[in-house]
Amino acid sequence: MFKQFHDHLGNKDRDDEYVEEALSDESESTFSLNLSACQEGGDDHGMDANKFSTFELNPTELAPIIDRFRYSFFIYVHGKKIKYHNLYTRLARLLSPFGPYQLNDLGLGFFLLNVSELSDYSVVLSKHPFSIPNYCVTLLNWVPNFKPSETNMKHVDVWIKLPELPIEYYDFLSRIAVCIGIRLLKIDPNTEKRKTCKFARFCVTLDLNRPLHDHIKIGVKLQAIVYEGLDLDMVCSMCRRYGHLQKNCPCYSSSNYISTTCAQPSEPQSNLQQNDELKPPKANVSCAIFFF
């Protein structure tokens, strides 16, 4: 459903049909898309089965709303809070010469980057993933009826450093990256061009439902992993998953313990997912490189 929002761009003849599909109960989205409001006048005002007042807009009225936000993005800053002014200033530098733009603080780490033109939409995508020191910043396509408090974000974009990675492994960074995250998003230009080889740096999408390790084993050597902007104090020392401590770990009881090596966590049920256009294809992973 999320991909359809941008597949539909430019085909305004199908606006009514598109809005009806986007806001239908049969949508594949994991949250309801029954957008409701009303025209002036009593005819559009009604009562539902639970005796709540309801407002309704027809597809023709909804089309301009969809059209206004269709090129926009949600920005999610994971963990550490960032002030609105700081994020705005950093984005202005990253997205130059694009702008000026409108940034709205939605709360709970979510912001709306309001983009009105396809050309500006392409500029934002070309700068993705964002590199803001000490923060994990994830970019997602806009969808209607979004509420931060009802959103469970388990996939976040994180920049990774591998200190003192032997230079002979730089040609295999894409394969190493998918041993740490679920997909590689970008390799730092300085790493790609071998301008500095003190560390290898790249951005991956992490699944926070999966164990986060501070080392991987490459061949016979242990390699340290540095997660930029991720608070590792929130990684459980038992199951190695992010978001709780050992005393609150569901695996803490020996009777409930699940091996983190063999366990295959299920996909998170998030009500907001990244658009396929923002996801590079997954690479095949060789078993020669593995978690330690």
N, C-alpha and C positions, 0 to 999 in steps of 0.2 A: 504493500500500500504506500509506504514512504517513497519508494522509487517512482511511483506513478505521479507524484506531485511534480516532479521535474521532467518526466517523460512527456507530460502534457503541455509544457511550456510552448507558447507561440500558437497553439491551436485554439483560439478563442471561440470558434464556432461550436465547440463542444463544452462550453463552460457549464451550461445547465446540467448536462449529462454527467460531467466530471464532478461537479459539486455534490450531486445526488449520490454518486458512487463513493466519494471521499467521506461523506457524512452518514453513510448508511450503517445499520446495525450489523450487516454482513461483512463489514470491513475486516481484514486480517489483523488490524491493530489490536494490541492487547488492552487498550483502554477505549472507552466509549467516545464516539465522534458525533454525538447528537447535539451539535451546536444549536443553541436556542436563543432567540431574541424576538422582538416583535415590531411590527409597524404601529404607527399611531392609530388609535381606533380600537373598538372593542371586539371586532370580529376575529382578530388574531389572538385574543386572550382567552385561555381556557383553563380547565382543571384536569390533572391527570388522575390516575387511579388512586394515588396516595393523597389526594386533595391538595397538591402543591400547584400554585399558579405557574403557568407555562407561557413562554413566548416563542413564536416561530417565525423564521424567515424562509421565504421560498428560494429556490436555487438561483433565480435571477438576482435577488438581493444579496445572496451570499457570494456570488461570483466576484464582485469588486473586492470583498474582504480577502478572498483567496488570492486574487490578483495582486493585492497590496503587499502580501507577505511571502509570495511564492518563491522569491529569490533570497529570503532571509535565512539566518542561521541562529541556532542556539549555541552558546558557548558555555561549557561547564568547566569550572575551576575546582579541581578535586582537593579535598582536605583543607590545607591552609587557606584562610580567608584572604581575599584581595580587595582593596578598596576600589570603588568605582573609578575614581580619578586615575589611580595607578594603572588599572587595566586599560582605560581609554587612552592614556598616554603611550603605553607600550604597544597597543594595537596600531596607533597612529604611526609609530615608527615602522612597525612590521609591514603595514599595508600601504605605506607611501609608494606612489603618489595617489592611491585611491582615497577618496574622501571629498568633502567631509561626510561623516556618516552618523547615524543615530545609534546609541547604545543604551539599552534599558536594563536596569537591575531587577531581576525577577525574584531574587531571594534564594537562599540555600545553595549558593554557588553558581546559579544559572543566570545568564545574561542573554538578551536578544540583540543580535547585530542586524539592524534593519537595512537591507539592501534592496534597491528598487529596480536596478537594471541588470540585464543578463551579463553585460560586459564587466560590471563590478562584481557580480557573482563569480565570474571566471577568475578575476584577480584574487579574490579571497581564497578560492580553491588552489590557486597556484602557490599561495603562501602557506598552505596547510602541509604538515602539522606546524602549529605555532611553537616557537621556542622562547619561553619566558622564564628566565632563571628562577629557580626555587619553587616553581609552580607546575602542576600537571594540568594542561589545558586541552580539552576535547571539543571538537567542532562537529555539530550535527545539523541536519536540515530541519527547517521549521516544519511543524505539524500543528493542526488546530487542536483546541481543547487541552492544551498543555498546562499541567500544574506541577510545580517542583516537588510539592509534598507527596505527590502520588507517583513519583518517578524513582525507580530503583536502578541507579547507574552502577553496573558492575564491570563494564568495559571502559577503560580510560586510556588515554594516550600518554605515554611516559618516555622521556628521553633517557637513554641508558649509556653509561660509560663502562668500558672494559679497560682498566688501567694496565699498562705495560703488556698489552696483547702482542705476542710475537708477530712481527710484520708479515711473515709468510701466511698468516691466517686472514689477512685483510681481503684477500680475494674470495673468502668464504663467509663474509659478514652476513649476507642474506640468509644463509643456512643457520648460522649461529643465532641470529636474531629471532628466528621462529622457534628456537629452543627455549627462549626466554619469554617471549610473548606469543600471541596467537597469529600476528601478522606484522610484517615489516612495513612501516610507513615511509621512512626516509632515512638516508645516510647523510650525516653531516658533511657538507662540501669539503671542509678541511680534512676530514677522514678519507673521503672519496678520492681527493687529489693527493693524499699522503703529505699534506703540508705540515702536519704535526702527527707524530706517531707515539707520543707519550701515552695516549689512550685512544681507543676507537669509540666513536660516539654515533648513535643512531636512535631513531624513535620507533617504538613498537606500540601496538595495542595490547594492553594487559587484561586478562580475565581475572578479576580479584576474587573469584570463587576458586581459583586454582592456587596451589602452593607457590609462594614466592621464595626463591632460594637466593642466598647471598653469594653463591659460587656455582659455576658449572665446571665440568671436567672436559677438557679438550685434549684428546689423546691421553697422555699420562700426567698432564699438568692441571692443577686447579687454577681456575681463573676467577678473580673477584668480580662481582657485579655491583655497580653503583646506580641506584635509582634516583634520578634527579627529581626533587620536589615531592617525593613520597616519604611519609613519616614511617620509618621502619619500626618505631616503638609500638606501632599498632599491628605488627605482625606477630601472630601467636607462635610461641617457641615450640609448641607441640605439633600442630598441623601445618604450620607455615603459611596459613591463610591470613589475609588482611582483614582488619576490622574488629578484632577482639583479642583479649589476652588469654593466657593459658588457663587462668582460674575460671573463665567463662567459656572455655572451649567445649563444644559438644563431644569432642573425642577424649576429654580429660578422664572420664571413667574408663577403666580398662575393659569393662564389658561392652562399652560402646565404641572403643577405639577402632579406627579405620586406618589402615596403612596409607600414608600419603604417597607412597611410591606406586601403589597399585590402584588406588581409588581414581575413578574417572568421574569428576564432578559433572552434574547435569548443566545444561545451558541455563543461564540466568533468565528469569522471566521479567524483563524490563519493559516498561510501557513506553520507552523511547529508544530507538535503535538508530545506529548510523546508517545513512543512505549508502547503497551499494556503490554510488559514484565516489564516495569518500574512502572506499576500501580497496586497496590494491589486492590482486589475486594472491591467494595463499601459495607459498612455495613448498615444495616437497622437502621433508626433513630426513637427513641421513641418520641412521642409528649410531654412526660413529661419533656423534657429538651428543652428549646427554647430560641431564642434571646429575649433580653429585648429592 
